[in-house]
Amino acid sequence: MKMMTEKYYPRNEIRKLEMELWELKVKGTDLASYTQRFQELALLCGRMFSEEADKIKKYVGGHPDMIHGSVVASKPKTMQEAIEIATELMDKKVRTLAERETASKRKFENTLRNT
């Protein structure tokens, strides 16, 4: 892969991709898009990560606060493990938020009926 990027990607393009990777964060709760883009960029910018642990640290660093601490605390040893843990935690958070929203909506509707 290294030879391919050296041949087909000019150095300044690689730098742009490295900057994008450096600044990449999860937008809202869209962990799937973040994970996909992270993996694409990590493949193209492989020299940024000398160890798997460095890649995991950067990947987890882009997570929102609501799951970041839990993913770090679980100490994933591989990228796949980090992705699975993060996905599971994000799914739980999304479900919890949806349940709270539904409960809040019901309370509001009941309040309207009782007035």
Backbone as CSV, one residue per row, in Angstrom:
resi,resn,N_x,N_y,N_z,CA_x,CA_y,CA_z,C_x,C_y,C_z
1,MET,0.827,-1.198,0.000,0.000,0.000,0.000,0.870,1.261,0.000
2,LYS,1.979,1.199,0.722,2.853,2.366,0.810,3.359,2.786,-0.567
3,MET,3.789,1.818,-1.359,4.296,2.131,-2.694,3.193,2.729,-3.564
4,MET,1.983,2.218,-3.408,0.876,2.715,-4.207,0.559,4.170,-3.857
5,THR,0.520,4.494,-2.562,0.222,5.878,-2.188,1.344,6.809,-2.608
6,GLU,2.583,6.341,-2.506,3.707,7.174,-2.941,3.637,7.448,-4.444
7,LYS,3.209,6.462,-5.199,3.165,6.595,-6.651,1.969,7.427,-7.120
8,TYR,0.797,7.197,-6.542,-0.425,7.805,-7.069,-0.934,9.020,-6.291
9,TYR,-0.413,9.254,-5.107,-0.845,10.409,-4.321,0.328,11.358,-4.132
10,PRO,0.214,12.570,-4.637,1.269,13.557,-4.387,1.399,13.820,-2.883
11,ARG,2.571,14.169,-2.459,2.870,14.398,-1.039,1.901,15.395,-0.406
12,ASN,1.560,16.481,-1.115,0.658,17.478,-0.528,-0.757,16.908,-0.351
13,GLU,-1.157,15.969,-1.208,-2.473,15.334,-1.052,-2.488,14.432,0.180
14,ILE,-1.403,13.722,0.398,-1.287,12.879,1.592,-1.351,13.747,2.841
15,ARG,-0.702,14.895,2.817,-0.747,15.813,3.970,-2.174,16.267,4.246
16,LYS,-2.938,16.560,3.191,-4.341,16.966,3.366,-5.147,15.844,4.017
17,LEU,-4.902,14.622,3.562,-5.604,13.472,4.138,-5.206,13.265,5.597
18,GLU,-3.930,13.468,5.896,-3.466,13.349,7.284,-4.126,14.398,8.169
19,MET,-4.275,15.612,7.649,-4.957,16.672,8.410,-6.422,16.308,8.640
20,GLU,-7.064,15.779,7.606,-8.462,15.363,7.758,-8.579,14.280,8.826
21,LEU,-7.665,13.324,8.800,-7.674,12.249,9.796,-7.441,12.808,11.191
22,TRP,-6.507,13.736,11.297,-6.181,14.335,12.588,-7.389,15.049,13.195
23,GLU,-8.202,15.685,12.350,-9.342,16.478,12.817,-10.668,15.715,12.794
24,LEU,-10.670,14.483,12.346,-11.900,13.705,12.188,-12.573,13.422,13.529
25,LYS,-13.874,13.681,13.597,-14.681,13.438,14.804,-16.025,12.850,14.386
26,VAL,-16.681,12.163,15.318,-18.033,11.655,15.070,-18.980,12.843,15.018
27,LYS,-19.829,12.875,14.000,-20.839,13.933,13.890,-22.147,13.395,14.447
28,GLY,-22.613,13.991,15.545,-23.848,13.520,16.182,-23.675,12.101,16.688
29,THR,-24.538,11.213,16.206,-24.445,9.805,16.598,-24.091,8.916,15.403
30,ASP,-23.563,9.509,14.338,-23.251,8.766,13.115,-21.872,8.111,13.203
31,LEU,-21.781,7.110,14.048,-20.517,6.404,14.259,-20.104,5.601,13.024
32,ALA,-21.073,5.075,12.290,-20.761,4.249,11.112,-19.988,5.045,10.059
33,SER,-20.438,6.261,9.767,-19.736,7.094,8.777,-18.341,7.466,9.265
34,TYR,-18.240,7.800,10.548,-16.940,8.130,11.136,-15.983,6.944,11.008
35,THR,-16.471,5.760,11.377,-15.634,4.562,11.344,-15.165,4.258,9.926
36,GLN,-16.073,4.361,8.978,-15.709,4.089,7.586,-14.649,5.073,7.092
37,ARG,-14.872,6.366,7.339,-13.908,7.371,6.879,-12.577,7.224,7.610
38,PHE,-12.628,6.927,8.893,-11.401,6.730,9.661,-10.576,5.599,9.055
39,GLN,-11.230,4.493,8.745,-10.512,3.348,8.190,-9.925,3.663,6.813
40,GLU,-10.671,4.395,5.997,-10.156,4.796,4.681,-8.902,5.654,4.832
41,LEU,-9.005,6.667,5.695,-7.875,7.576,5.884,-6.688,6.876,6.541
42,ALA,-6.957,6.014,7.507,-5.876,5.299,8.192,-5.114,4.409,7.214
43,LEU,-5.820,3.855,6.254,-5.177,3.023,5.243,-4.259,3.863,4.353
44,LEU,-4.733,5.032,3.960,-3.944,5.913,3.095,-2.813,6.621,3.839
45,CYS,-3.018,6.845,5.128,-2.031,7.584,5.935,-1.379,6.647,6.947
46,GLY,-1.068,5.464,6.529,-0.556,4.432,7.426,0.664,4.825,8.227
47,ARG,1.486,5.705,7.690,2.715,6.079,8.399,2.441,6.862,9.679
48,MET,1.201,7.334,9.862,0.853,8.075,11.077,0.804,7.158,12.300
49,PHE,0.621,5.866,12.062,0.441,4.929,13.172,1.502,3.841,13.124
50,SER,2.474,3.948,14.014,3.522,2.933,14.037,3.035,1.664,14.739
51,GLU,2.053,1.816,15.603,1.514,0.678,16.360,-0.006,0.672,16.260
52,GLU,-0.590,-0.504,16.418,-2.055,-0.640,16.435,-2.646,0.205,17.567
53,ALA,-1.950,0.246,18.705,-2.431,1.018,19.853,-2.569,2.501,19.510
54,ASP,-1.675,3.024,18.675,-1.757,4.431,18.259,-3.010,4.674,17.422
55,LYS,-3.302,3.742,16.539,-4.485,3.861,15.688,-5.756,3.797,16.543
56,ILE,-5.781,2.884,17.501,-6.940,2.749,18.396,-7.133,4.038,19.186
57,LYS,-6.044,4.576,19.711,-6.123,5.813,20.501,-6.700,6.956,19.674
58,LYS,-6.255,7.091,18.436,-6.769,8.150,17.562,-8.234,7.908,17.225
59,TYR,-8.589,6.666,16.936,-9.976,6.318,16.614,-10.902,6.666,17.783
60,VAL,-10.532,6.242,18.963,-11.348,6.494,20.156,-11.375,7.986,20.478
61,GLY,-10.300,8.693,20.177,-10.238,10.132,20.426,-11.270,10.936,19.656
62,GLY,-11.776,10.389,18.574,-12.785,11.080,17.775,-14.213,10.827,18.221
63,HIS,-14.369,10.019,19.260,-15.711,9.699,19.755,-16.271,10.816,20.627
64,PRO,-17.589,10.956,20.661,-18.195,11.964,21.536,-18.020,11.571,23.005
65,ASP,-18.092,12.564,23.891,-17.899,12.327,25.323,-18.816,11.238,25.870
66,MET,-20.025,11.126,25.313,-21.005,10.189,25.865,-20.547,8.728,25.780
67,ILE,-19.603,8.391,24.894,-19.095,7.010,24.847,-17.577,6.925,24.990
68,HIS,-16.890,8.030,24.842,-15.421,8.038,24.850,-14.838,7.343,26.076
69,GLY,-15.253,7.770,27.251,-14.703,7.218,28.492,-14.929,5.725,28.628
70,SER,-16.102,5.275,28.237,-16.420,3.847,28.337,-15.581,3.010,27.377
71,VAL,-15.339,3.524,26.190,-14.507,2.791,25.225,-13.072,2.723,25.746
72,VAL,-12.563,3.825,26.259,-11.200,3.850,26.811,-11.092,2.872,27.978
73,ALA,-12.094,2.888,28.866,-12.076,2.026,30.052,-12.100,0.538,29.692
74,SER,-12.674,0.210,28.550,-12.744,-1.200,28.143,-11.414,-1.712,27.578
75,LYS,-10.472,-0.806,27.344,-9.116,-1.133,26.884,-9.090,-2.091,25.685
76,PRO,-9.649,-1.657,24.560,-9.625,-2.534,23.383,-8.191,-2.792,22.917
77,LYS,-7.936,-4.013,22.492,-6.588,-4.395,22.067,-6.420,-4.341,20.548
78,THR,-7.534,-4.370,19.814,-7.475,-4.311,18.351,-8.456,-3.252,17.857
79,MET,-8.260,-2.827,16.620,-9.204,-1.869,16.021,-10.593,-2.472,15.953
80,GLN,-10.682,-3.742,15.572,-11.986,-4.391,15.458,-12.708,-4.379,16.800
81,GLU,-11.990,-4.656,17.865,-12.580,-4.643,19.205,-13.046,-3.233,19.569
82,ALA,-12.246,-2.233,19.260,-12.619,-0.842,19.542,-13.879,-0.457,18.772
83,ILE,-13.953,-0.864,17.517,-15.123,-0.557,16.687,-16.372,-1.238,17.247
84,GLU,-16.242,-2.503,17.621,-17.393,-3.243,18.157,-17.886,-2.636,19.467
85,ILE,-16.968,-2.305,20.355,-17.342,-1.707,21.642,-18.022,-0.363,21.417
86,ALA,-17.425,0.471,20.580,-17.987,1.796,20.307,-19.372,1.687,19.674
87,THR,-19.535,0.765,18.745,-20.827,0.587,18.075,-21.895,0.155,19.065
88,GLU,-21.548,-0.792,19.920,-22.500,-1.268,20.931,-22.902,-0.136,21.881
89,LEU,-21.926,0.620,22.344,-22.215,1.730,23.258,-23.051,2.812,22.586
90,MET,-22.730,3.142,21.342,-23.489,4.171,20.632,-24.924,3.708,20.402
91,ASP,-25.101,2.445,20.040,-26.454,1.909,19.853,-27.269,2.021,21.139
92,LYS,-26.643,1.699,22.270,-27.334,1.813,23.563,-27.720,3.260,23.850
93,LYS,-26.806,4.179,23.590,-27.093,5.603,23.832,-28.237,6.087,22.954
94,VAL,-28.230,5.696,21.693,-29.291,6.115,20.770,-30.633,5.559,21.236
95,ARG,-30.653,4.279,21.642,-31.902,3.683,22.150,-32.386,4.406,23.397
96,THR,-31.476,4.703,24.309,-31.834,5.404,25.544,-32.411,6.780,25.234
97,LEU,-31.777,7.505,24.327,-32.283,8.830,23.948,-33.666,8.729,23.319
98,ALA,-33.875,7.732,22.470,-35.178,7.545,21.825,-36.246,7.195,22.855
99,GLU,-35.901,6.349,23.824,-36.852,5.976,24.873,-37.215,7.187,25.727
100,ARG,-36.231,7.993,26.070,-36.502,9.202,26.860,-37.399,10.163,26.096
101,GLU,-37.123,10.307,24.802,-37.924,11.203,23.974,-39.372,10.718,23.904
102,THR,-39.563,9.421,23.755,-40.907,8.846,23.705,-41.622,9.046,25.034
103,ALA,-40.932,8.806,26.138,-41.533,8.985,27.461,-41.899,10.444,27.687
104,SER,-41.041,11.343,27.281,-41.300,12.774,27.436,-42.504,13.194,26.600
105,LYS,-42.600,12.651,25.403,-43.715,12.958,24.510,-45.035,12.487,25.127
106,ARG,-45.016,11.285,25.707,-46.226,10.751,26.355,-46.657,11.637,27.513
107,LYS,-45.688,12.057,28.332,-46.007,12.938,29.463,-46.662,14.213,28.965
108,PHE,-46.096,14.787,27.919,-46.624,16.024,27.357,-48.043,15.813,26.838
109,GLU,-48.279,14.714,26.123,-49.615,14.423,25.595,-50.617,14.205,26.719
110,ASN,-50.197,13.524,27.779,-51.081,13.312,28.933,-51.408,14.632,29.614
111,THR,-50.436,15.518,29.689,-50.649,16.832,30.291,-51.668,17.615,29.474
112,LEU,-51.563,17.549,28.156,-52.513,18.251,27.285,-53.921,17.703,27.450
113,ARG,-54.057,16.398,27.585,-55.374,15.776,27.754,-56.012,16.154,29.081
114,ASN,-55.200,16.307,30.094,-55.717,16.576,31.441,-56.000,18.047,31.693
115,THR,-55.694,18.914,30.762,-55.954,20.342,30.982,-57.189,20.793,30.270
